[in-house]
């Protein structure tokens, strides 16, 4: 998931670099002069969108697995993290 997050960030950078207008960080700091490459921007945008959706799905599956593992297998890992008064539900 870390590598996926890095990939999403780098493809987002590619979107900014190939944009047709100058992007502003925080609304007032110019990022850099855009290269104005519309075809490359469209392709990178497509990749960026699919990459983000795949990373989101992977994260959801990963979270669901861990919830299942903690609840169904009762591995006591949640008891280490939760306060003692909450243990009756774990």
N, C-alpha and C positions, 0 to 999 in steps of 0.2 A: 504494500500500500504506500510505503514511503516513495518507492520509485515511481509509482503512478502519480503521486502528488507532484513530484519533481517534473514528470512529463507534462502534466497539465499546466504547471507554471511556465515551463519553457515554450509550450505551444501558445500560451497566452501572450508571452513575450513576442513570439513570432507574429501573432495577430497585430500587436501594437506596432511592430517594425514595418509591416507591409501595409499598414492602413493608408487610406487615401487622405486622411486629415490628421492633424497633430493631436495627440491625446495628452490630457493633463492629469497628472497625479494629484489626487485630492482636489481637483477642480481648478488649481491655480499654478502648479509647477509643471512646465513642459517636460515631457519624457524625452523626446528627441524628434528630429525632423523626420516625418514619415517618408518611406521610400515609394509610396504610391504604386503598388503592384497588385492590381485588383484580382487577377487570376490566381496568383499565389496566395493572396489573402483569403479568397474563397476556399481554396483547398485546405489551408491551415485551419480555417474556421470549421470546416467539416470534420477534420481530424480532431480538433480541440473539443468539439461537441460530443463526438463518439467516445473520446477518451474520458471525458468528464462523466458521461452516463455509465460507462463501464466501471469506472472507479467508484461511483456512487452505488452501483449494484454490488460490487465486491465488498464494499464497506457494510452494506445492509446484511449480506449473507454472513459476513464475519461476525457482526454483532449478534445476529440471530443464533449462530452456532454457540457463541459464548453464553448467551442467555440460556439456551437449551442445556448446555453443559452444566452450568451452575444450578439450574432449577431441577432438571430431570435427574442428573446424576448425584446431586447433593454433595458436591465436592468440598464444601465448607469454605471455599475461597471467599464467598460473599460474607460469611460471618467475620472474617478478618477485617473486611472493609466497612461493614455496617455497625452501627451502635448496638449495644447489647439489648436494649428495649425492642429492637426491630427483629430480633432473631427468631421469634415465633413464626414469622412468615417465610423464613428462609429454609 
